[in-house]
C-alpha cells in the first residue's frame, strides 16, 4: 500500500494505551501525522486547532459518551469519522452511522484492514477536484438542484448541508437516474471494494438523504426496490 501524503493528519480518540501505540506506530511509518485524545474531552476544539483529515473514534471513553461525541463532531465538521469499537452489534453500528460516522470497525482488527478503511474514507471525504463541465447543475425536483462541480445541493437557492459520503451516494444515484442500483453496486462505488455486504451502510445513508431532500408531503425522490437496491426518480 502506498504511503500517505505527509500532510494527512489522523486524530485517534482512544483510551487504551496499547491500541494507541499500535495504531500510532503503524500510521507513523506510513507517513501519517497522528495526534491522540485519550478522553475525548477536547475533540471538538481539536477540530479547529489541529485540523485532522480523519478521526478514529472509540465509543467507550472514560469522560464522554462516544455516540454524543460523534454527533458533536458531525455538527461541526465534515471530517471523515471511522468508529473503532469493541461494540460489534448491529444496533451500535446503525446508531453510529445515523449520527454521521462514515465507517464502523469492530475490535480486534488487523492493521491492513484499518489502513484500507482509512484510505477508502479519505477518498470519499477528500474527493479530487474535477473540471467543471456545462452540465454540472442538475434539477432533482422542483426547486431542488445539485451542482456536481461545486458539490453543493440547494433548495430554492439555499444550500443544504450534505456530508461527503451523503453527496457521493447522491452523485451515484444522479449519474444513473431512473436506473436501479443494487446495494452492492452502491457500496462498491461509494464506500469501495470490500464493502459489498454492508447493506446497513446504504440503508442508513439513504435514510439520511431522504430526511434532507424529501420534505414532508413531497413526492419520493429516492425509490426503493425491496431487498435489491435504490434508484433516483426519473425526471
KOLVO-979755 format. One record per residue (C-alpha): residue in three letters; z, x, y; chain; residue number from 1. Coordinates in nm, 4 decimals. Each point is the difference from the previous one (the first is absolute). Example, Ala and Ser with C-alpha at 12.3 -4.5 7.8 and 13.67 -1.06 7.14 Angstrom:
{"ALA", {0.7800, 1.2300, -0.4500}, "A", 1}
{"SER", {-0.0660, 0.1370, 0.3440}, "A", 2}
//
This chain:
{"UNK", {0.0000, 0.0000, 0.0000}, "A", 1}
{"UNK", {-0.0904, 0.1299, 0.3465}, "A", 2}
{"UNK", {0.2756, 0.1078, 0.2308}, "A", 3}
{"UNK", {0.1011, -0.2341, 0.2799}, "A", 4}
{"UNK", {-0.0976, 0.0743, 0.3596}, "A", 5}
{"UNK", {0.2807, 0.1991, 0.1640}, "A", 6}
{"UNK", {0.0614, -0.2763, 0.2522}, "A", 7}
{"UNK", {0.0859, -0.2589, -0.2659}, "A", 8}
{"UNK", {0.3704, -0.0804, 0.0410}, "A", 9}
{"UNK", {0.1992, -0.1911, -0.2612}, "A", 10}
{"UNK", {0.3396, -0.1564, 0.0655}, "A", 11}
{"UNK", {0.2078, -0.0190, -0.3184}, "A", 12}
{"UNK", {0.2787, -0.2596, 0.0203}, "A", 13}
{"UNK", {0.2129, 0.0787, -0.3045}, "A", 14}
{"UNK", {0.3690, 0.0768, -0.0622}, "A", 15}
{"UNK", {-0.0308, 0.1721, -0.3397}, "A", 16}
{"UNK", {-0.0123, 0.3755, 0.0747}, "A", 17}
{"UNK", {-0.1711, 0.0794, -0.3307}, "A", 18}
{"UNK", {-0.2864, -0.2394, 0.0744}, "A", 19}
{"UNK", {-0.0210, 0.1243, 0.3594}, "A", 20}
{"UNK", {-0.0295, 0.3611, -0.1200}, "A", 21}
{"UNK", {-0.2592, -0.0934, -0.2628}, "A", 22}
{"UNK", {-0.2180, -0.1912, 0.2461}, "A", 23}
{"UNK", {0.0386, 0.2465, 0.2872}, "A", 24}
{"UNK", {-0.0800, 0.3093, -0.2075}, "A", 25}
{"UNK", {-0.3090, -0.1556, -0.1569}, "A", 26}
{"UNK", {-0.1304, -0.1370, 0.3295}, "A", 27}
{"UNK", {0.0668, 0.3249, 0.1843}, "A", 28}
{"UNK", {-0.2120, 0.2142, -0.2309}, "A", 29}
{"UNK", {-0.2895, -0.2426, 0.0543}, "A", 30}
{"UNK", {0.0137, 0.0313, 0.3770}, "A", 31}
{"UNK", {0.1917, -0.3124, 0.0926}, "A", 32}
{"UNK", {0.2614, 0.0152, 0.2768}, "A", 33}
{"UNK", {0.3063, -0.1759, -0.1431}, "A", 34}
{"UNK", {0.2992, -0.1395, 0.1894}, "A", 35}
{"UNK", {0.2963, -0.1783, -0.1560}, "A", 36}
{"UNK", {0.2413, -0.2807, 0.0807}, "A", 37}
{"UNK", {0.2790, -0.0311, -0.2569}, "A", 38}
{"UNK", {0.1511, -0.3234, 0.1345}, "A", 39}
{"UNK", {-0.2836, -0.1845, 0.1772}, "A", 40}
{"UNK", {0.1996, -0.0512, 0.3182}, "A", 41}
{"UNK", {-0.2394, 0.1739, 0.2377}, "A", 42}
{"UNK", {-0.3300, -0.0830, -0.1676}, "A", 43}
{"UNK", {-0.1260, -0.2378, 0.2696}, "A", 44}
{"UNK", {0.0864, 0.2587, 0.2669}, "A", 45}
{"UNK", {-0.1736, 0.2697, -0.2068}, "A", 46}
{"UNK", {-0.3219, -0.1996, 0.0123}, "A", 47}
{"UNK", {-0.0150, 0.0968, 0.3680}, "A", 48}
{"UNK", {0.1519, 0.3477, -0.0071}, "A", 49}
{"UNK", {-0.1600, 0.1331, -0.3213}, "A", 50}
{"UNK", {-0.3147, -0.2171, -0.0238}, "A", 51}
{"UNK", {-0.0355, 0.0090, -0.3802}, "A", 52}
{"UNK", {-0.3324, -0.0862, -0.1607}, "A", 53}
{"UNK", {0.1673, -0.1600, -0.3010}, "A", 54}
{"UNK", {0.3501, -0.0991, -0.1126}, "A", 55}
{"UNK", {0.1421, 0.0234, -0.3534}, "A", 56}
{"UNK", {0.2778, -0.2579, 0.0053}, "A", 57}
{"UNK", {0.2801, -0.0466, -0.2522}, "A", 58}
{"UNK", {0.1449, -0.3525, -0.0046}, "A", 59}
{"UNK", {0.3551, 0.0944, -0.1033}, "A", 60}
{"UNK", {0.1367, 0.1894, 0.2994}, "A", 61}
{"UNK", {0.3673, 0.0598, 0.0839}, "A", 62}
{"UNK", {0.0009, -0.1311, 0.3582}, "A", 63}
{"UNK", {-0.2848, -0.2511, 0.0363}, "A", 64}
{"UNK", {-0.1816, -0.2581, -0.2113}, "A", 65}
{"UNK", {-0.3357, 0.1406, -0.1093}, "A", 66}
{"UNK", {-0.1768, -0.3355, 0.0247}, "A", 67}
{"UNK", {0.1235, -0.0528, 0.3556}, "A", 68}
{"UNK", {-0.1021, 0.3542, 0.0897}, "A", 69}
{"UNK", {-0.3488, -0.0608, -0.1411}, "A", 70}
{"UNK", {-0.0256, -0.3101, 0.2189}, "A", 71}
{"UNK", {0.1154, 0.1917, 0.3092}, "A", 72}
{"UNK", {-0.2474, 0.2817, -0.0605}, "A", 73}
{"UNK", {-0.2884, -0.2439, -0.0320}, "A", 74}
{"UNK", {0.1045, -0.1793, 0.3200}, "A", 75}
{"UNK", {-0.0208, 0.3276, 0.1910}, "A", 76}
{"UNK", {-0.2877, 0.1869, -0.1639}, "A", 77}
{"UNK", {-0.3107, -0.0113, -0.2201}, "A", 78}
{"UNK", {0.1114, 0.3188, -0.1759}, "A", 79}
{"UNK", {-0.0667, 0.0042, -0.3736}, "A", 80}
{"UNK", {0.3051, -0.1025, -0.2043}, "A", 81}
{"UNK", {0.0443, 0.0759, -0.3697}, "A", 82}
{"UNK", {0.3186, -0.1420, -0.1485}, "A", 83}
{"UNK", {0.1415, 0.2338, -0.2664}, "A", 84}
{"UNK", {0.2810, -0.1787, -0.1804}, "A", 85}
{"UNK", {0.1932, -0.0204, -0.3249}, "A", 86}
{"UNK", {-0.0301, -0.3801, 0.0328}, "A", 87}
{"UNK", {-0.3029, -0.0740, -0.2149}, "A", 88}
{"UNK", {0.0022, -0.3794, -0.0133}, "A", 89}
{"UNK", {-0.2956, -0.2035, 0.1220}, "A", 90}
{"UNK", {0.2288, -0.1879, 0.2400}, "A", 91}
{"UNK", {0.0913, 0.3201, 0.1854}, "A", 92}
{"UNK", {-0.3616, 0.1184, 0.0043}, "A", 93}
{"UNK", {-0.1279, -0.3287, 0.1422}, "A", 94}
{"UNK", {0.2827, -0.0095, 0.2548}, "A", 95}
{"UNK", {-0.0840, 0.3515, 0.1227}, "A", 96}
{"UNK", {-0.3733, -0.0781, 0.0214}, "A", 97}
{"UNK", {0.0749, -0.3197, 0.1894}, "A", 98}
{"UNK", {0.1942, 0.2051, 0.2529}, "A", 99}
{"UNK", {-0.3007, 0.2241, 0.0571}, "A", 100}
{"UNK", {0.0308, 0.2837, -0.2524}, "A", 101}
{"UNK", {-0.3407, 0.1426, -0.0905}, "A", 102}
{"UNK", {0.0969, 0.1110, -0.3494}, "A", 103}
{"UNK", {0.2948, -0.0088, -0.2427}, "A", 104}
{"UNK", {0.0992, 0.2669, -0.2534}, "A", 105}
{"UNK", {0.2774, -0.0232, -0.2550}, "A", 106}
{"UNK", {0.2268, 0.2942, -0.0843}, "A", 107}
{"UNK", {-0.0323, 0.2136, -0.1994}, "A", 108}
{"UNK", {-0.3498, 0.1046, 0.1029}, "A", 109}
{"UNK", {-0.2238, 0.3014, -0.0443}, "A", 110}
{"UNK", {-0.0884, 0.2234, 0.2924}, "A", 111}
{"UNK", {-0.3693, -0.0485, -0.0859}, "A", 112}
{"UNK", {0.0383, -0.3766, 0.0356}, "A", 113}
{"UNK", {0.1889, 0.0382, 0.3284}, "A", 114}
{"UNK", {-0.2684, 0.2287, 0.1431}, "A", 115}
{"UNK", {-0.2734, -0.2431, -0.1036}, "A", 116}
{"UNK", {0.1837, -0.2920, 0.1602}, "A", 117}
{"UNK", {0.0539, 0.1969, 0.3221}, "A", 118}
{"UNK", {-0.3693, 0.0924, 0.0171}, "A", 119}
{"UNK", {-0.1076, -0.3597, -0.0639}, "A", 120}
{"UNK", {0.2362, -0.1373, 0.2644}, "A", 121}
{"UNK", {-0.1122, 0.2551, 0.2584}, "A", 122}
{"UNK", {-0.3633, -0.0954, -0.0629}, "A", 123}
{"UNK", {0.0851, -0.3610, 0.0850}, "A", 124}
{"UNK", {0.2364, 0.0559, 0.2897}, "A", 125}
{"UNK", {-0.2001, 0.2796, 0.1638}, "A", 126}
{"UNK", {-0.3578, -0.1258, -0.0512}, "A", 127}
{"UNK", {-0.2874, 0.2175, 0.1143}, "A", 128}
{"UNK", {-0.1602, -0.0972, 0.3294}, "A", 129}
{"UNK", {-0.3391, -0.1528, -0.0696}, "A", 130}
{"UNK", {-0.2872, -0.0058, 0.2499}, "A", 131}
{"UNK", {-0.0438, -0.3263, 0.1851}, "A", 132}
{"UNK", {-0.2886, -0.2204, -0.1062}, "A", 133}
{"UNK", {-0.1557, -0.3028, 0.1726}, "A", 134}
{"UNK", {0.1622, -0.2475, -0.2428}, "A", 135}
{"UNK", {0.3613, 0.1123, 0.0225}, "A", 136}
{"UNK", {0.1311, -0.3316, 0.1397}, "A", 137}
{"UNK", {-0.0068, -0.2783, -0.2574}, "A", 138}
{"UNK", {0.1165, -0.3585, 0.0421}, "A", 139}
{"UNK", {0.2294, -0.1057, -0.2841}, "A", 140}
{"UNK", {0.0813, -0.3512, 0.1272}, "A", 141}
{"UNK", {-0.0188, -0.1774, 0.3363}, "A", 142}
{"UNK", {0.1810, 0.2289, 0.2456}, "A", 143}
{"UNK", {0.0845, 0.2564, -0.2713}, "A", 144}
{"UNK", {-0.1865, 0.3325, 0.0060}, "A", 145}
{"UNK", {0.0202, 0.3357, -0.1747}, "A", 146}
{"UNK", {-0.1279, 0.3198, 0.1621}, "A", 147}
{"UNK", {-0.0718, 0.2493, -0.2762}, "A", 148}
{"UNK", {-0.0455, 0.2933, 0.2391}, "A", 149}
{"UNK", {0.3291, -0.0357, 0.1875}, "A", 150}
{"UNK", {0.1792, -0.1442, -0.3063}, "A", 151}
{"UNK", {0.1266, -0.2954, 0.2001}, "A", 152}
{"UNK", {0.0293, -0.3694, -0.0768}, "A", 153}
{"UNK", {0.0203, -0.2474, 0.2875}, "A", 154}
{"UNK", {0.0593, -0.3720, 0.0349}, "A", 155}
{"UNK", {-0.1295, -0.1489, 0.3259}, "A", 156}
{"UNK", {-0.0193, 0.3519, 0.1384}, "A", 157}
{"UNK", {0.3627, 0.0861, -0.0811}, "A", 158}
{"UNK", {0.0670, 0.2791, -0.2488}, "A", 159}
{"UNK", {0.1655, -0.0740, -0.3347}, "A", 160}
{"UNK", {0.2134, 0.2740, -0.1529}, "A", 161}
{"UNK", {-0.1232, 0.1064, -0.3434}, "A", 162}
{"UNK", {0.1299, 0.3017, -0.1894}, "A", 163}
{"UNK", {-0.2608, 0.2504, -0.1214}, "A", 164}
{"UNK", {0.0283, -0.1315, -0.3560}, "A", 165}
{"UNK", {-0.0426, -0.3592, 0.1178}, "A", 166}
{"UNK", {-0.3043, 0.0992, 0.2032}, "A", 167}
{"UNK", {-0.1502, 0.1927, -0.2924}, "A", 168}
{"UNK", {0.0370, -0.3052, -0.2241}, "A", 169}
{"UNK", {-0.1547, -0.2304, 0.2600}, "A", 170}
{"UNK", {-0.2867, 0.2443, 0.0570}, "A", 171}
{"UNK", {-0.0869, -0.0087, -0.3719}, "A", 172}
{"UNK", {-0.0034, -0.3803, 0.0012}, "A", 173}
{"UNK", {-0.2200, -0.0013, 0.3116}, "A", 174}
{"UNK", {-0.2432, 0.2511, -0.1509}, "A", 175}
{"UNK", {-0.0523, -0.2348, -0.2981}, "A", 176}
{"UNK", {0.0334, -0.3268, 0.1892}, "A", 177}
{"UNK", {-0.0513, -0.3022, -0.2234}, "A", 178}
{"UNK", {0.0072, 0.2126, -0.3161}, "A", 179}
{"UNK", {0.2860, 0.0026, -0.2482}, "A", 180}
{"UNK", {0.1882, 0.3291, -0.0186}, "A", 181}
{"UNK", {0.2246, 0.0408, -0.3026}, "A", 182}
{"UNK", {0.3567, 0.1259, 0.0212}, "A", 183}
{"UNK", {-0.1086, 0.3280, -0.1582}, "A", 184}
{"UNK", {-0.2890, 0.0457, 0.2459}, "A", 185}
{"UNK", {0.2255, -0.0549, 0.3017}, "A", 186}
{"UNK", {0.2713, 0.2257, -0.1376}, "A", 187}
{"UNK", {-0.2458, 0.2790, -0.0711}, "A", 188}
{"UNK", {-0.1716, -0.0273, 0.3381}, "A", 189}
{"UNK", {0.3128, -0.0399, 0.2148}, "A", 190}
{"UNK", {0.2773, 0.1826, -0.1872}, "A", 191}
{"UNK", {-0.2152, 0.2345, -0.2078}, "A", 192}
{"UNK", {-0.0634, 0.0970, -0.3644}, "A", 193}
{"UNK", {0.2973, -0.0582, -0.2255}, "A", 194}
{"UNK", {0.1230, -0.3162, 0.1754}, "A", 195}
{"UNK", {-0.2243, -0.2466, -0.1858}, "A", 196}
{"UNK", {0.2895, -0.1673, -0.1856}, "A", 197}
{"UNK", {0.2305, -0.0403, 0.3028}, "A", 198}
{"UNK", {-0.1051, -0.3600, 0.0603}, "A", 199}
{"UNK", {0.3152, -0.0827, 0.1960}, "A", 200}
{"UNK", {-0.1164, 0.2431, 0.2710}, "A", 201}
{"UNK", {-0.3070, -0.2129, 0.0694}, "A", 202}
{"UNK", {0.1905, -0.3279, -0.0300}, "A", 203}
{"UNK", {0.2650, 0.1074, 0.2510}, "A", 204}
{"UNK", {-0.2454, 0.1468, 0.2491}, "A", 205}
{"UNK", {-0.2340, -0.3010, -0.0198}, "A", 206}
{"UNK", {0.3054, -0.2102, 0.0862}, "A", 207}
{"UNK", {0.0733, 0.2262, 0.2975}, "A", 208}
{"UNK", {-0.3577, -0.0343, 0.1240}, "A", 209}
{"UNK", {0.0034, -0.3772, -0.0375}, "A", 210}
{"UNK", {0.3223, -0.0250, 0.1992}, "A", 211}
{"UNK", {-0.1614, 0.1915, 0.2864}, "A", 212}
{"UNK", {-0.3557, -0.1356, -0.0107}, "A", 213}
{"UNK", {0.0308, -0.3641, -0.1080}, "A", 214}
{"UNK", {0.1949, -0.2159, 0.2484}, "A", 215}
{"UNK", {0.1664, -0.3080, -0.1455}, "A", 216}
{"UNK", {-0.2510, -0.2782, -0.0420}, "A", 217}
{"UNK", {-0.3067, 0.2252, 0.0222}, "A", 218}
{"UNK", {-0.2586, 0.0271, -0.2807}, "A", 219}
{"UNK", {0.0707, 0.2708, -0.2567}, "A", 220}
{"UNK", {-0.1631, 0.3301, 0.0888}, "A", 221}
{"UNK", {0.0855, 0.1858, -0.3224}, "A", 222}
{"UNK", {-0.0827, -0.1969, -0.3131}, "A", 223}
{"UNK", {0.1699, 0.0526, -0.3371}, "A", 224}
{"UNK", {-0.1646, 0.0038, -0.3413}, "A", 225}
{"UNK", {0.3109, -0.0470, -0.2191}, "A", 226}
{"UNK", {0.0768, 0.2982, -0.2251}, "A", 227}
{"UNK", {-0.3248, 0.1717, 0.1088}, "A", 228}
{"UNK", {-0.0057, 0.0973, 0.3663}, "A", 229}
{"UNK", {-0.0814, -0.0988, 0.3582}, "A", 230}
{"UNK", {-0.2917, -0.0480, 0.2355}, "A", 231}
{"UNK", {-0.0413, -0.0529, 0.3722}, "A", 232}
{"UNK", {-0.1295, -0.3449, 0.0897}, "A", 233}
{"UNK", {-0.3706, 0.0145, 0.0857}, "A", 234}
{"UNK", {-0.1096, -0.0457, 0.3582}, "A", 235}
//
